[in-house]
Amino acid sequence: MSPLLSAAEMPDSHVPLDPGKFRDPLITAKGDRRAWVALKSLNALWFNTGSLCNLTCAHCYIESSPRNDRLAYLSANEVATYLDEIGALGLPAELIGFTGGEPFMNRELPLMLENALARGYRALVLTNAMKPMHQMMPELLALRDRHGDRLTIRVSLDHHTRELHERERGPRSWAPTIVGLRWLAEHGVTINIASRLLYDDTEATLRAGFARLFAELALPLDAEDPVALMVFPQMDAAADVPEITEACWGILGKSPESVMCATSRMVAKRKGAASPAVLACTLLAYDPQWELGPRLADATGAVPLNHPHCAKFCVLGGAACSRD
């Protein structure tokens, strides 16, 4: 998870994005051919269960809040339709991910999880582990009993200190998350943590701080393990970042196959839409250029890296939402 560029080489986040960048899906602002990423194989299918959340965070890539319903709640039947299609197409997917918003605000999430796990997939839920999750503790215990460690709950902790976590997520957001996190660990539910480089930490100092927190809370997590503690770069679509050209792969020593959209897709349902759609990326839920069609069979084409998040998060930041 270490950045491919040093802190000195990364773009200054205070410099506004050049308005000429990320406008043409084929050509960069400097006239170079833009990089594309082909779908190598569908290893992970994500479902955005809805954009509503119990929090309004300072830096939420999908702008989730108690009022943002731009992405409607998915139903368990809609999720099952896509799981059926994975089987019908013989796709190699192993991981089914659930994100939001706050997934536990969707009352059908336990049924979605049961459907995915019962088919033999691994399931991953991204959550703040607060009250919506607390209300589904009995269902989580039942899922744990039936499916064991094939279910993972990834809890978002934006920092290892209460002060900086709450600066991002709001007052009184720390204690309920810690209660939920400890409950998951104490009841044998597989967990990992997602954090971000938001402040003056380096990745090394952030991991050292989380190591102290994990020891204090008696959590069975190794802060040096990039899966147990996933450290994501900050995302700001208004900040300047280089465009990724075809030549960048050789310059960076990186393959297009290492980028998230080479192995994953996301399903979401726009407010007022008759049915869900398959999107190229979990990070780009609202822009129609990332909508590939209603079915997985429509979503196999190559994706142009035509957004600041493509550069800063996936290519230069080296991040991914899962490790397959």
C-alpha angles and dihedrals in degrees: 000000000000113000116259089225127052120244089259092054097046116097117265106261090212093062110093119238115269103250090221093064127094094014103114118050091210106038133039125227089263092054098255124135110266119237119252130197122215122209102254095181135333102249097154132031117194128200122203099211092196137310097248114112136176089231137056104211123198094236110027112158091208096038093236117181141143087275104040106098096153087124110052125219112275117226126230089243091056091051090049090054091060092045087053089051092052088058095043092051093043092234117175096231114150102166127060112192130195122202138156149116091318107329094205089064087071104085092208094059095102090054091048090051093047091051093051096042094045089057090057100257125134112243129209126189123195110210145153088228092227132129098312089058093042089058090058098048094117091053091048091052090051091050091048091051093050100038109020119194095355085089116072126183114205111202121204114229110167092195140001091242125073093226097058095037090055092045085065102034103029138253118320093014097113103063098051091048092051090048090052093045093050091046091054092050094045091051096049098251111151110249142180134175134239119203137163140221095243104141137026096308124118115216088257095054091044092053091047090053092049090049088060092047093049090051092048092051094040091236117167093233134119109217091205092058107098091212097046089050114025112194114201128194119246114264122215115162090195095058122091119260133162119265114241114241130187088258092058094078091066094039092052095037090234134130126225086231089069093063119097097243090059090071109018146053134185132223119212137161119222118221109271094013119133093223142004125271134214114245129198095230142025090223099054107058104146107042109092092214088076094053108105103180143289097284137048089242088065094052104067099097129107120274124221114227090233103145135072090242090059089060105036101034106032109023109025095025094045093219132151133176093232141019112227 
